[in-house]
């Protein structure tokens, strides 16, 4: 994969008012955190960051170009406006290739739309997992193949593809259930008296009309 670069510059503007003025110009403020080093305030265009985020997500190392100096980082966190497509702030984590790092990766259930057993309901209990590894081993996601699951089957953390990689340490108990395949529950309609009856017991319009004609 080609290197992903986000062009930025050091940020002098600090404080709520000054930072808000940046946002009004579609400039996003950010901070680079590094172990045993001072934080670096940076800024970059919203358009550039959106493009990089779509390519890298939060699990791919990118080069943050700060005034011509490239720093390998991960997009650790970002904040957005609650209802506008506007980035408020971005946290970057500087990467040391020789030091293990903790990263949260998404869970991917491959084949969830092609499960052979129908009808069935796939219940997912875990959407993401935290892993610890050297930067070069950071996975894009934790994957499970669910196409051939049967009713009553379940997968645990130990079943992840990355669980077999000795270079990756998953920071969850191995027996924690990730997903399970269950039978769909029959819908229950509650009448005014509070007594439940299944949907199959509810009379159709035609059945009601026939009963009225008989009376």
trRosetta pair geometry for C-beta under 8 A, 3 or more apart (Angstrom, degrees):
i j d omega theta_ij theta_ji phi_ij phi_ji
1 4 7.9 -18 144 -32 109 96
1 60 7.8 -73 112 -150 156 131
3 62 7.8 112 180 -148 70 55
3 63 5.7 18 174 -4 115 124
4 52 5.8 125 167 -141 116 89
4 55 5.4 172 -117 110 138 132
4 56 5.1 -166 88 -62 166 118
4 60 6.8 60 22 126 142 122
4 62 4.3 -63 92 -122 103 95
4 63 6.9 164 84 22 50 75
5 52 7.9 -107 87 -104 26 122
5 62 6.9 164 -93 180 22 92
5 63 4.7 -24 -106 73 75 105
5 64 7.9 157 -157 -92 58 17
5 65 5.5 31 -173 -23 105 116
5 70 7.2 -63 -126 -120 104 114
6 44 6.0 11 164 -149 102 167
6 48 6.0 123 -147 145 78 109
6 49 6.5 51 -143 -98 128 61
6 52 4.6 -15 -79 -65 106 167
6 62 5.8 49 -7 143 103 136
6 63 7.3 175 24 88 65 53
6 64 5.3 -20 65 -114 102 64
6 65 6.7 -172 83 21 44 79
7 44 6.4 144 92 -133 56 110
7 48 6.1 -85 47 -160 85 159
7 65 4.9 -26 -110 68 55 119
8 30 7.2 -65 -136 49 148 126
8 42 4.5 31 157 177 137 121
8 43 6.3 155 -160 74 92 32
8 44 4.0 -63 -100 -67 86 108
8 64 5.9 -13 20 -175 129 90
8 65 6.3 148 27 77 69 60
8 66 5.4 -24 83 -98 99 63
8 67 7.9 -54 100 -27 62 58
9 42 6.8 150 78 -153 28 77
9 43 6.2 -26 64 59 77 82
9 44 7.5 144 15 -78 64 65
9 66 6.7 119 -123 -158 25 59
9 67 5.2 78 -130 -65 73 82
10 40 6.8 -85 -117 -176 89 96
10 41 6.6 72 -168 82 69 73
10 42 6.2 -64 -111 -103 35 62
10 43 7.9 27 130 16 15 83
10 66 6.2 67 -56 -176 74 105
10 67 5.9 -21 -10 -26 92 127
11 14 7.4 113 127 -61 102 74
11 22 7.8 4 -142 -99 119 159
11 29 5.9 94 -140 -132 166 86
11 30 7.6 148 -17 47 142 58
11 41 4.1 -96 62 137 102 98
11 42 5.4 135 -14 -157 103 6
11 43 4.2 107 -87 -24 110 101
12 41 7.8 144 -63 96 16 129
13 18 3.9 -160 -164 149 97 116
13 19 5.9 155 134 -75 109 54
13 21 7.2 -125 -152 62 150 105
13 22 5.7 165 83 -46 155 123
13 29 7.2 -109 87 -95 103 121
13 43 7.3 42 42 -54 108 145
14 18 6.3 31 56 69 22 135
14 19 7.0 15 -144 -52 26 102
14 41 6.6 -70 -77 -125 103 166
15 18 4.9 70 68 20 93 106
15 19 6.5 -176 82 -10 41 95
16 19 6.0 -66 -143 40 23 107
16 20 6.2 25 161 -22 64 109
17 20 5.8 -56 -149 33 27 112
17 21 6.8 30 153 -21 61 102
18 21 5.7 -51 -156 29 35 113
18 22 7.0 39 147 -20 63 99
19 22 5.5 -47 -158 28 40 115
19 23 6.7 40 147 -19 67 101
19 29 5.1 -40 -142 -24 104 153
20 23 5.6 -51 -151 34 38 113
20 24 6.5 43 150 -24 66 102
21 24 5.6 -49 -152 30 35 116
21 25 7.0 23 152 -9 62 105
22 25 6.0 -70 -160 42 34 103
22 27 4.1 -87 -179 83 86 112
22 28 7.5 170 136 -65 113 7
22 29 5.8 91 89 -49 152 96
22 43 6.1 -101 -158 -137 142 138
23 26 7.5 40 -174 -82 38 19
23 27 6.7 -102 -76 64 27 63
23 28 7.2 57 -103 -99 73 48
23 29 7.6 -59 -58 -5 87 95
23 86 6.8 68 -172 176 110 120
23 88 7.0 -4 -106 -125 138 51
26 45 6.2 23 127 -156 95 79
26 46 4.5 -96 -175 15 82 119
26 47 7.0 30 160 -21 127 87
27 43 5.2 23 170 176 110 117
27 44 7.2 157 -156 78 72 19
27 45 6.3 -54 -106 -101 59 48
27 46 7.1 -116 -85 -29 12 82
28 43 6.6 163 79 -153 45 67
28 44 5.8 -25 57 66 95 72
28 45 7.2 59 10 153 91 11
28 46 5.2 118 -38 -84 108 68
28 49 5.4 -33 38 -3 153 155
28 87 4.6 -3 -114 97 131 120
28 88 7.7 73 -141 96 89 9
28 89 7.2 170 -177 -101 87 25
28 90 6.1 49 147 -6 123 112
29 41 7.2 -24 -165 -168 97 93
29 42 7.6 141 -163 84 50 47
29 43 5.4 -32 -102 -98 53 88
29 89 5.6 -25 82 -114 89 77
29 90 7.6 177 100 27 44 75
30 41 7.6 147 84 -160 47 50
30 42 4.8 -26 72 71 96 93
30 43 6.8 160 20 -90 80 36
30 44 6.8 -4 7 14 127 101
30 89 6.5 145 -96 -169 52 60
30 90 3.9 -25 -108 68 111 92
30 91 6.9 -172 -159 -75 83 22
30 92 6.1 53 163 -13 123 103
31 39 5.3 -5 -173 180 107 121
31 40 7.0 148 -160 75 55 47
31 41 5.9 -28 -102 -102 74 56
31 42 7.1 165 -91 22 22 80
31 89 7.7 10 1 -178 93 104
31 90 7.7 -180 26 91 58 56
31 91 5.8 -15 64 -117 92 65
31 92 6.9 -165 94 30 44 78
32 39 6.5 157 74 -162 54 65
32 40 4.2 -5 49 55 110 101
32 42 6.1 54 -21 -10 102 123
32 64 6.7 -176 -92 91 129 161
32 66 7.6 -70 -17 -65 152 143
32 71 6.6 38 -154 108 155 151
32 73 6.2 -91 -131 -103 104 143
32 92 4.5 -26 -108 75 70 113
32 93 7.8 156 -159 -95 62 11
32 94 5.6 66 173 -51 103 98
33 39 5.7 -22 -97 -110 60 94
33 76 7.2 -20 36 4 118 158
33 91 6.6 7 -6 -172 115 96
33 92 6.9 173 20 85 69 55
33 93 5.5 -27 67 -110 97 61
33 94 6.6 -144 90 6 43 86
34 37 3.9 -8 91 54 114 122
34 38 8.0 13 53 60 102 30
34 39 7.6 164 21 -100 75 45
34 40 7.7 34 -2 -2 113 102
34 93 7.7 133 -84 -168 50 51
34 94 3.6 -5 -92 40 98 139
35 94 7.6 -132 9 73 67 104
35 96 7.1 -60 37 -11 120 131
35 99 7.4 -88 27 120 153 171
37 94 7.2 -19 55 47 137 155
40 66 6.7 -10 152 -130 145 162
40 71 8.0 127 47 5 155 171
42 64 7.1 -7 -157 173 177 127
42 66 5.9 -93 -108 -113 124 106
42 92 7.7 2 35 14 135 134
44 48 5.4 -96 162 75 109 126
44 49 5.6 120 99 -53 118 102
45 48 4.5 90 65 6 94 102
45 49 6.9 -167 90 -5 49 85
46 49 5.9 -60 -148 40 31 108
46 50 6.2 33 157 -23 67 107
46 86 7.2 -49 -131 -142 147 59
46 87 5.5 171 -128 29 94 110
47 50 5.9 -55 -147 33 28 111
47 51 6.6 27 155 -18 62 107
48 51 5.9 -60 -155 35 30 112
48 52 6.4 24 154 -14 66 109
49 52 5.7 -59 -146 41 34 108
49 53 6.0 36 156 -23 69 108
49 87 6.1 -61 95 17 142 171
49 90 6.6 -144 -148 -47 141 155
50 53 5.8 -53 -144 36 28 113
50 54 6.5 29 157 -20 62 105
50 87 7.4 -152 -65 -31 85 128
51 54 6.0 -58 -153 33 28 109
51 55 6.7 18 153 -11 62 110
52 55 5.8 -64 -152 41 34 108
52 56 5.7 -8 168 12 73 117
52 62 6.0 61 -172 -132 120 160
52 75 7.8 147 123 -54 107 134
53 56 6.6 -70 -124 54 23 85
53 57 6.9 70 -176 -91 58 27
53 75 6.5 97 -108 -101 82 176
53 78 7.3 -47 -108 6 137 163
54 57 8.0 18 -157 -58 13 62
55 60 7.4 -92 125 73 73 151
56 59 7.7 -170 165 58 69 49
56 60 3.8 -131 -154 70 79 116
56 61 7.8 -122 -153 60 125 14
56 62 5.1 -44 -96 -56 165 116
56 75 6.5 121 104 2 119 120
57 60 6.0 89 51 8 81 99
57 75 7.4 -157 130 55 31 124
57 140 7.7 87 53 -154 144 81
58 74 6.6 65 -174 172 61 98
58 75 5.0 -101 -110 84 68 93
58 76 7.1 91 -154 -124 106 14
58 77 7.8 45 -126 -76 134 37
58 103 7.6 170 133 -163 87 98
58 104 7.2 -1 113 70 129 85
59 74 7.5 6 -120 -145 18 116
59 103 5.9 106 -121 165 78 134
59 105 5.3 64 -100 -108 140 89
59 106 7.9 -111 -28 7 139 81
59 138 5.7 -175 -177 153 82 115
59 139 7.0 -38 178 94 137 44
59 140 5.6 137 101 -132 138 40
59 141 7.4 178 28 -58 171 55
60 74 7.7 150 76 -124 29 80
60 138 7.6 177 -94 101 34 128
60 140 7.3 15 -63 -106 93 83
61 72 5.3 7 179 -172 117 102
61 73 7.1 148 -153 73 71 24
61 74 6.0 -57 -100 -74 60 75
61 95 5.7 -33 -126 -7 120 166
61 135 5.9 54 -64 -178 139 117
61 138 7.2 127 -32 37 94 143
62 72 7.5 160 82 -147 31 56
62 73 6.2 -31 66 66 78 76
62 74 7.6 120 19 -105 80 31
62 75 7.1 33 17 -32 126 91
63 70 4.3 -14 -172 -162 114 113
63 71 7.1 132 -160 60 60 33
63 72 6.1 -38 -98 -91 62 58
63 73 7.8 107 -130 20 18 79
64 70 7.1 139 69 -154 40 55
64 71 4.9 -30 64 65 96 90
64 72 7.7 151 15 -110 80 8
64 73 4.7 12 -11 17 122 129
64 92 6.0 30 -55 -156 156 164
65 68 6.7 19 -178 -92 96 11
65 69 7.1 147 -157 69 55 32
65 70 5.2 -26 -96 -92 69 73
65 71 8.0 170 -84 18 22 70
66 69 5.2 -31 67 65 83 89
66 70 7.8 155 17 -94 70 21
66 71 6.0 13 2 2 115 116
71 94 5.8 -54 169 -121 116 100
72 94 7.1 90 81 -160 61 62
72 95 4.4 -68 115 54 103 113
72 97 7.6 43 72 -56 157 89
72 135 7.6 71 141 179 133 161
73 92 4.1 8 175 179 143 115
73 93 6.1 145 -160 70 81 41
73 94 5.5 -46 -98 -96 86 43
73 95 6.1 -177 -101 -9 27 93
74 92 6.9 153 73 -159 42 66
74 93 4.8 -12 54 55 95 99
74 95 6.3 94 -20 -60 89 112
74 101 7.5 150 -5 151 145 152
74 103 6.8 -114 -159 -108 164 114
74 138 7.9 -171 -96 -126 132 170
75 78 6.4 -18 178 -34 111 112
75 90 6.6 -54 -144 -167 93 112
75 91 7.8 104 -171 79 53 56
75 92 6.3 -44 -105 -104 43 72
76 91 4.5 -63 69 108 108 99
76 92 6.1 144 3 -135 96 15
76 93 4.3 93 -60 -23 123 103
77 90 7.4 171 92 -155 52 48
77 91 4.3 19 52 42 90 117
78 87 6.1 -40 178 -146 118 107
78 88 7.9 142 174 52 71 73
78 89 6.9 -177 -150 93 58 49
78 90 4.5 -9 -106 -108 94 76
78 91 7.1 -151 -70 22 50 68
79 87 7.3 110 81 -166 52 62
79 88 4.2 -48 100 61 101 116
79 89 4.8 20 38 48 110 86
79 90 7.8 -145 22 -70 66 43
80 84 7.9 -154 167 80 89 64
80 85 7.6 -31 -166 -145 123 35
80 86 6.5 136 -162 78 75 49
80 87 5.7 -49 -102 -105 75 48
80 88 6.1 180 -107 -1 16 92
81 84 3.9 -9 96 54 145 92
81 85 7.5 -38 51 14 111 7
81 86 4.1 37 -5 59 126 102
81 87 8.0 -84 -9 -52 80 11
81 88 6.3 135 -54 -52 62 101
87 90 6.6 4 173 -48 127 100
93 101 7.3 133 130 -154 137 131
95 101 6.7 -50 -126 -53 85 155
95 135 4.9 78 -169 -96 126 150
96 99 4.1 41 83 19 114 113
96 135 7.7 170 77 -20 35 130
97 134 7.2 40 178 -179 53 102
97 135 5.5 -88 -120 45 52 126
97 136 6.7 48 -155 -37 90 100
98 134 7.4 -29 -145 -136 20 112
99 134 7.5 146 89 -122 21 72
99 135 8.0 45 69 -22 61 99
100 132 5.4 45 163 170 119 91
100 133 6.0 -117 -143 162 91 8
100 134 5.6 -64 -95 -70 62 53
101 132 7.1 -169 90 -145 27 63
101 133 7.2 -31 53 68 66 49
101 134 7.5 74 12 -143 82 21
101 135 5.8 45 14 -72 129 76
101 138 7.4 -22 72 -77 113 115
102 130 5.9 11 -177 -180 101 106
102 131 7.2 171 -148 87 57 36
102 132 4.9 -27 -93 -93 73 84
102 171 7.1 12 -137 -21 111 149
103 130 7.1 167 86 -150 31 63
103 131 5.9 -20 63 61 80 84
103 132 7.9 149 17 -91 67 36
103 133 7.7 -53 23 38 109 89
103 138 5.4 37 29 -136 162 113
104 128 5.2 42 173 156 100 127
104 129 7.1 176 -149 90 64 27
104 130 5.0 -36 -93 -93 73 72
104 131 7.8 144 -102 14 26 69
105 128 6.4 175 87 -157 32 86
105 129 6.1 -20 60 63 81 76
105 130 7.9 139 14 -107 69 24
105 131 6.0 -3 7 8 116 117
105 138 7.6 167 -72 -179 124 81
105 139 5.6 33 -130 83 169 91
105 140 7.0 121 -152 128 120 22
105 141 5.3 179 163 -117 106 36
105 142 5.7 118 99 -21 115 86
106 127 6.8 -40 -146 158 76 72
106 128 5.1 -52 -108 -100 44 89
106 141 4.8 -36 74 -122 79 103
106 142 7.4 -156 101 27 36 76
107 124 7.3 166 100 -167 135 121
107 126 5.7 106 -38 112 158 85
107 127 5.6 -151 30 -171 110 24
107 128 5.9 -138 -13 -82 84 30
107 129 6.3 84 -66 -13 95 95
107 141 6.7 137 -119 -177 11 99
107 142 5.2 -34 -109 70 64 98
107 143 7.9 153 -165 -87 54 29
107 144 7.4 3 -175 4 97 105
107 178 6.5 -175 -150 -162 147 117
108 141 4.3 62 -14 134 115 145
108 142 7.0 162 21 75 76 42
108 143 4.7 -25 72 -102 102 76
108 144 7.5 171 88 26 55 63
109 112 4.4 65 109 -57 112 117
109 122 7.1 146 153 163 157 143
109 124 6.5 -115 -33 -96 145 124
109 143 7.9 160 -88 -154 22 58
109 144 5.5 -18 -117 67 65 98
109 146 5.0 5 -176 -5 99 136
109 179 6.2 54 -101 -30 135 166
110 143 5.7 28 -21 -167 114 106
110 144 6.8 -171 23 86 81 42
110 145 5.1 -33 73 -104 111 59
110 146 6.7 152 69 15 52 78
110 147 7.4 -44 116 -31 77 95
111 114 4.8 -76 -159 57 75 101
111 115 6.7 111 141 -67 90 59
111 145 5.9 47 14 -161 131 66
111 146 5.2 -173 79 61 99 68
111 147 3.3 -73 172 -59 150 89
112 115 6.6 -6 -158 -37 35 103
112 122 5.7 -139 -149 74 96 168
112 146 5.6 33 -83 67 65 134
114 147 5.3 -14 96 -121 99 100
115 118 7.1 130 99 -62 90 80
115 120 6.0 -102 123 70 138 132
115 122 6.4 -179 -46 -54 154 121
115 146 6.3 -38 -89 129 100 93
115 147 6.1 -160 -101 -143 45 38
115 149 6.1 -37 -138 49 110 98
115 181 7.0 167 -157 -119 144 129
116 147 6.4 62 -23 164 91 74
116 148 6.2 16 12 -112 125 49
117 120 4.7 62 107 -36 96 144
117 149 6.9 -93 21 94 123 67
117 150 5.8 119 -50 -126 150 48
117 151 6.0 -152 161 -38 154 80
117 181 6.7 84 66 167 134 142
119 183 7.5 72 98 -155 89 63
119 184 5.0 -38 135 -2 123 127
120 149 7.9 167 153 98 156 103
120 151 6.2 -139 -115 -83 112 85
120 181 5.4 -2 177 -174 128 101
120 182 6.9 140 -166 72 76 34
120 183 6.8 -63 -119 -104 61 37
120 184 6.9 -152 -126 -34 13 84
121 181 7.3 148 75 -159 44 53
121 182 5.0 -31 66 70 97 87
121 183 7.2 20 17 115 97 13
121 184 5.1 119 -34 -86 111 67
121 185 7.8 -22 -4 -5 153 75
122 146 6.5 67 -129 160 137 148
122 149 7.4 100 -106 66 101 151
122 179 6.1 6 -179 -179 90 122
122 180 7.7 168 -153 85 52 35
122 181 5.7 -26 -100 -102 66 72
122 182 8.0 160 -91 22 19 73
123 179 6.2 164 86 -156 53 68
123 180 5.1 -10 58 59 104 82
123 181 7.6 -178 17 -88 78 22
123 182 5.8 29 -13 4 117 118
124 127 6.8 80 139 -77 120 68
124 178 7.2 -23 -149 155 70 67
124 179 4.7 -22 -105 -101 60 104
125 176 7.9 -143 105 160 131 88
125 177 5.5 62 32 104 152 88
125 178 6.1 -164 54 -168 94 20
125 179 6.3 -167 12 -81 79 44
125 180 7.6 40 -21 0 111 92
126 129 6.5 39 161 -65 128 89
126 157 7.7 23 32 -79 170 89
126 172 7.6 49 -133 -141 153 167
126 176 7.0 78 -52 132 141 114
126 177 7.8 169 -12 105 108 49
126 178 4.8 -69 40 -131 116 68
126 179 7.6 -105 36 -45 79 72
129 142 5.1 16 32 -4 128 154
129 157 7.1 132 -116 -129 143 106
129 160 7.4 -63 17 -83 164 161
129 170 5.8 -13 159 -152 134 102
129 171 7.4 157 173 51 83 70
129 172 5.6 -83 -142 -9 105 133
130 170 7.7 120 83 -162 50 56
130 171 4.5 -37 92 53 99 121
130 172 7.3 127 45 -40 77 90
131 138 7.6 147 86 -134 122 63
131 139 6.8 42 41 27 166 105
131 142 7.6 157 -48 -65 127 115
131 162 6.9 -46 -104 137 150 146
131 168 5.4 -16 -172 -172 130 100
131 169 6.4 143 -165 76 71 50
131 170 5.4 -38 -104 -101 85 54
131 171 6.5 -173 -100 0 26 87
132 168 7.7 141 70 -163 44 54
132 169 4.5 -23 62 67 93 108
132 171 6.1 78 -15 -49 101 111
133 137 4.2 -98 156 84 133 115
133 138 6.2 175 75 -76 115 52
133 167 5.7 68 -145 142 118 78
133 168 4.6 -34 -70 -109 137 63
133 169 6.4 166 -65 19 76 73
134 137 5.2 74 62 13 79 104
134 167 6.9 -62 28 -177 98 106
135 138 5.9 -23 -159 -21 44 113
137 165 7.1 168 -171 151 119 134
137 167 4.3 -138 -126 131 159 125
137 168 5.7 -153 144 -67 121 87
139 142 6.6 88 101 -70 143 59
139 162 5.0 -78 -41 -94 162 138
139 165 7.7 152 -61 35 123 158
139 168 6.4 17 -22 -107 114 154
142 160 4.5 -30 -174 -147 105 132
142 161 7.1 176 -162 42 55 80
142 162 5.3 -85 -117 21 80 123
142 170 7.4 78 -109 -111 141 124
143 160 6.8 111 56 -157 41 74
143 161 4.7 5 63 8 94 126
143 162 7.6 107 24 -18 73 88
144 155 5.1 110 -150 136 146 166
144 159 6.0 51 -118 116 108 108
144 160 6.3 -69 -65 -104 86 55
144 161 7.4 -159 -76 -22 41 84
144 178 6.3 156 -34 103 154 147
144 179 6.8 179 81 29 156 124
145 148 7.5 20 133 21 100 92
146 149 5.0 -18 -169 -20 73 124
146 155 7.3 -101 -93 -14 92 140
146 179 6.7 -36 -101 98 137 144
146 181 7.5 153 -171 -61 106 113
149 153 4.4 -152 -160 73 86 138
149 155 7.8 -84 -99 -32 123 104
149 181 4.3 149 135 -28 125 144
150 153 4.9 101 54 -26 65 118
150 181 6.6 161 94 78 21 140
151 181 5.7 -112 -106 117 35 101
151 182 6.8 67 -148 -141 79 21
151 183 5.6 35 -143 -57 129 82
152 180 7.8 -36 -171 -173 19 102
152 181 7.0 -28 25 77 26 85
152 182 7.7 83 -68 -102 39 53
153 180 6.8 177 96 -149 48 64
153 181 5.1 23 55 31 88 110
154 177 5.2 -33 173 -139 129 112
154 178 7.9 148 176 49 81 63
154 179 6.8 -174 -149 97 67 43
154 180 3.8 -21 -100 -99 93 92
154 181 7.5 -154 -75 14 52 65
155 159 4.3 -104 -163 64 95 152
155 177 7.3 110 78 -155 42 64
155 178 5.0 -40 97 54 92 109
155 179 5.5 13 44 53 101 82
155 180 7.6 -166 18 -76 61 51
156 159 5.6 111 56 -2 57 100
156 174 6.4 62 135 153 121 57
156 175 5.3 -41 -158 -149 150 32
156 176 6.0 129 -158 68 88 38
156 177 5.6 -58 -98 -96 73 43
156 178 6.2 143 -138 -5 18 89
157 160 6.0 -23 -171 -11 49 113
157 163 6.6 133 146 -84 67 133
157 170 5.9 178 176 128 116 146
157 172 4.8 -160 -109 97 157 115
157 173 6.6 136 28 91 144 44
157 174 5.2 -131 78 -138 104 33
157 175 7.3 -27 33 14 97 13
157 176 4.9 41 -20 55 116 91
157 178 6.2 133 -68 -51 52 107
158 163 5.4 150 -155 175 36 162
158 174 4.0 50 -62 -174 102 97
158 175 6.9 11 -13 -73 118 44
159 163 6.8 78 53 26 11 146
159 178 7.1 -124 56 20 109 132
160 163 4.3 113 64 -21 86 101
160 170 6.7 118 51 -78 147 156
160 178 7.4 124 -62 -57 93 158
161 164 6.5 -58 -176 25 42 106
161 165 7.8 38 135 -21 66 104
162 165 5.1 -46 -159 22 58 119
162 168 5.0 -53 175 91 104 155
162 170 6.7 122 104 -63 107 112
163 168 7.9 -95 -91 90 23 109
163 170 6.0 -38 -97 -4 78 140
163 174 7.3 104 -146 -128 135 93
165 168 4.5 42 91 20 113 108
170 174 7.9 106 79 -89 122 67
172 176 5.3 -81 161 33 111 144
173 176 4.7 110 70 -32 89 101
177 180 6.3 -5 -179 -43 127 106
186 198 5.2 -11 144 -140 127 114
186 199 6.7 -146 177 19 86 96
186 200 7.5 -41 -164 -9 127 105
187 198 7.1 107 79 -160 54 65
187 199 4.4 42 75 -36 103 124
188 196 4.5 -2 178 -167 122 117
188 197 7.0 143 -158 69 73 25
188 198 6.0 -52 -104 -100 64 49
188 199 7.4 -107 -85 -34 20 73
189 196 7.2 140 71 -155 38 63
189 197 5.7 -30 64 69 88 79
189 198 7.5 66 15 165 83 10
189 199 6.1 106 -23 -88 107 60
189 201 7.9 -146 42 67 111 92
189 202 5.5 44 28 -65 155 128
190 194 6.3 -10 -173 -142 107 36
190 195 7.3 155 -150 74 65 28
190 196 5.4 -37 -94 -95 71 69
191 194 7.3 -58 73 9 66 17
191 195 5.6 -9 43 58 106 79
191 196 7.9 -175 6 -93 76 20
191 197 6.6 36 -27 7 106 112
197 201 4.3 -100 170 78 111 135
197 202 6.6 134 107 -60 117 74
198 201 5.1 98 59 1 73 101
198 202 7.9 -125 103 -15 46 83
199 202 5.7 -43 -158 13 44 116
203 207 4.2 -129 -166 90 98 126
203 208 5.2 121 124 -57 127 83
203 211 7.5 -27 -161 -9 158 137
204 207 4.8 97 52 6 75 103
204 208 7.1 -137 95 -6 41 87
205 208 5.8 -58 -154 34 32 112
205 209 6.5 29 153 -18 66 105
206 209 5.7 -54 -148 36 33 110
206 210 6.3 34 154 -20 66 105
207 210 5.8 -54 -149 35 32 112
207 211 6.5 32 154 -20 64 105
208 211 5.8 -55 -151 33 31 110
208 212 6.5 30 152 -18 65 105
209 212 5.7 -55 -151 35 34 111
209 213 6.5 35 152 -21 66 103
210 213 5.7 -53 -150 33 33 111
210 214 6.6 35 152 -21 65 104
211 214 5.7 -53 -152 32 33 113
211 215 6.7 30 151 -18 64 104
212 215 5.8 -56 -152 35 34 109
